[in-house]
Amino acid sequence: MKRYLLAPGPTQVSPEVLLAMAQPILHHRAPEFQTLFKRVTEDIKWLYQTQNDVLILASTGTGGMDGSVSNFFSPGDHALVVNGGKFGERWTKICKAYGVIVEEIMVEWGHVVNPNQITAALQKDPSIKGVFVQASETSTGVAHPIREIGEIVKAYPGCLMVVDAVSALGVFDIQTDGWGIDIMVAGSQKALALPPGLSFVSISPKAWAQGEKAKNAKFYFNFKKEKDALATNQTAFTAPVSLIVGLDQSLKMMKEEGLANIFARSAKLALATREAMKAIGLKPYPKECPSDSVTAIEAPEGYDGEKIYKDLRVKYGITAAGGQDQLKGKVFRIANMGYIDTFDIIIAVAAVEMVLKGMGHPLKLGTGVGVAQEILLKK
Ligand SMILES: *Cc1c(COP(=O)(O)O)cnc(C)c1O
């Protein structure tokens, strides 16, 4: 059976990147590697739209999130977390693991945070040293208003804006410097279309200054040490050299496409997926601000979302994703990010129609596909 990967991470990897990574192993202290590392460090800044330092770490996205807490916050510090899904909840868990006292804004799943709640929380507790949020909450498929939150946090010199953009960087516009984002985390296996194993963290001068005072224990994820290594185009420990070679290729392809085109492509694919699902009577799960990274779709009344996800995989070889926690069985999710284009969406939509038909859902085959084609045809 032919396999198709349409999950919101890991995502598909292009043949160009796979081939690049198949090259013989470079030594991480060799001059060839330093030249390569210098280039990827510059290119990743381009993707981040930043002049800030961007660290490249051998870890999954969660490792980058972990270091973003331990390097800048001390036990007893106060932090504000936007918790509207599985990944928002992860910020809380990491903060608590490091003794940071968390005030949570609980956002109903499928909704986004209202920036006024951030303002109110910061006014109520001016000792808050960090605001933590997801640019794209992958579990519910919504995109929080990062720009607006950045504007609010900017006014507080003692408070950092910390963004988990693991499923957002390289999908839609996030202006690290323009919007005042102090720390932003990304990962390799989402829109960067690489295997899992790299995380990225951008760090503003304001964040470095706060980091000087942070008293949490750290060893492997010691960002100051990574920054020092970056000065000679190296990593503190052995770099995941093959992934870095893949990253170089992936960023080269992204630069060729251009940021505006990447954002437009993702937006069009996401729109086509949503509208196709509506055309066959299914509802996108987000109640507002759907993210262009991933489309979360509600299973129709009386149908098991987990079975839809399983049938896609077992009958048609398509790996999408089911729902997590309270959404288990209620939704399934299709990625719209990374190395993905028109016909990936056509495949996904056609397969969802066939799976639902197989489950006895009354729909006319091709209805969603037709709607998706109309949207994908437009320039
Ligand atoms: C995938 C993802 C992560 C990171 O998960 P890892 O499994 O550690 O790579 C973090 N945040 C969001 C929003 C994600 O989608």
The ligand as an SDF file (V2000), in Angstrom:
LIG
                    3D

 15 15  0  0  0  0  0  0  0  0999 V2000
    4.4770   19.5850   17.6890 C   0  0  0  0  0  0  0  0  0  0  0  0
    4.3230   20.7080   18.6270 C   0  0  0  0  0  0  0  0  0  0  0  0
    5.2160   20.9120   19.7020 C   0  0  0  0  0  0  0  0  0  0  0  0
    6.4460   20.0870   19.9600 C   0  0  0  0  0  0  0  0  0  0  0  0
    6.2640   18.7780   20.1430 O   0  0  0  0  0  0  0  0  0  0  0  0
    7.5320   17.7890   20.0780 P   0  0  0  0  0  0  0  0  0  0  0  0
    6.8610   16.4580   20.0330 O   0  0  0  0  0  0  0  0  0  0  0  0
    8.3330   18.0010   21.2740 O   0  0  0  0  0  0  0  0  0  0  0  0
    8.2860   18.1300   18.8310 O   0  0  0  0  0  0  0  0  0  0  0  0
    5.0280   22.0150   20.5090 C   0  0  0  0  0  0  0  0  0  0  0  0
    4.0390   22.8770   20.2940 N   0  0  0  0  0  0  0  0  0  0  0  0
    3.1610   22.7390   19.2740 C   0  0  0  0  0  0  0  0  0  0  0  0
    2.1180   23.7710   19.0740 C   0  0  0  0  0  0  0  0  0  0  0  0
    3.2840   21.6470   18.4040 C   0  0  0  0  0  0  0  0  0  0  0  0
    2.4290   21.5190   17.3790 O   0  0  0  0  0  0  0  0  0  0  0  0
  1  2  1  0
  2  3  1  0
  2 14  2  0
  3  4  1  0
  3 10  2  0
  4  5  1  0
  5  6  1  0
  6  7  2  0
  6  8  1  0
  6  9  1  0
 10 11  1  0
 11 12  2  0
 12 13  1  0
 12 14  1  0
 14 15  1  0
M  END
$$$$
